[in-house]
Amino acid sequence: MGKDHPYVYYPEMFISNIDGLLAVKKVLKQKKADYDNRLFLTGWSQGAGAALSAHKYIQQNYAEDFSVVATSGLSGPYNFSHFAETFLERRKENIDALPIFSWGLYSLNKFSTLRRPTDQIYTYPVYDQFASILTPSKKPDEVFSDYFLNHWTNGSDIALTKALMDNSFHQGWKPVGKVFLHHGDADELVPSYNTEDAYKGLTAAGGDVKKYMYPGGGHASELGNFISNTLNEFNLLK
């Protein structure tokens, strides 16, 4: 209670993820239970991004503790930089999901190295994550300050650009193990270019990546197909 959740800021989320995994491993060892170090990671939406970023962090920093066999994600914001920039293209439009996006920006600012006073970012008082969600409008131009948006638009906010890139996991690393990327091509909340970008970027790095694109699928409509296909793929790897 009273603590902000690092919503879609994956470096901070990973701290909880790895702490939980290490704690489970410790308990299993204490109980002398049979286990191995293999991991199968999966998630939807924010969870898909958390799973893919955890895949990267684990193989880079905890390879002696865990071995990621496969990761499977549905509708994840893997290219967070590209995802965030879509706001700039629609800054004068009504965006129904703007409260969620505002929360993501608040989280990025708080948990990354940015940590700017919120009155430099927002047009209204924002003291915590709940205030960031209670936006007074669905138009980015009326929620975020001109100073913030203009410096972001003209590319002069280098620190913000770096923070967004550091929170993206669609390229620049080769996954050890398999990656399964699922997305509905009509997803309006997390556009399917996130999966397309991740598929291209991780494949180019030499990763073993398989893409499931569901025609006409929205953000939540393909959960059943995702679960079924993920279980089938994971069972083949046991």
Sequence and secondary structure as in RCSB ss.txt:
>XXXX:A:sequence
MGKDHPYVYYPEMFISNIDGLLAVKKVLKQKKADYDNRLFLTGWSQGAGAALSAHKYIQQNYAEDFSVVATSGLS
GPYNFSHFAETFLERRKENIDALPIFSWGLYSLNKFSTLRRPTDQIYTYPVYDQFASILTPSKKPDEVFSDYFLN
HWTNGSDIALTKALMDNSFHQGWKPVGKVFLHHGDADELVPSYNTEDAYKGLTAAGGDVKKYMYPGGGHASELGN
FISNTLNEFNLLK
>XXXX:A:secstr
      TT HHHHHHHHHHHHHHHHHHHHHTT    SEEEEEEETHHHHHHHHHHHHHHHH TTT EEEEEEEES
    HHHHHHHHHHTTTS  TTHHHHHHHHHHHHHHSS    GGGTBSS   SHHHHHS S S HHHHB HHHHH
HHHTT  HHHHHHHHHT  SSSS  SSEEEEEEETT SSS THHHHHHHHHHHHTT EEEEEEETT  SSTTHHH
HHHHHHHHHHTT 
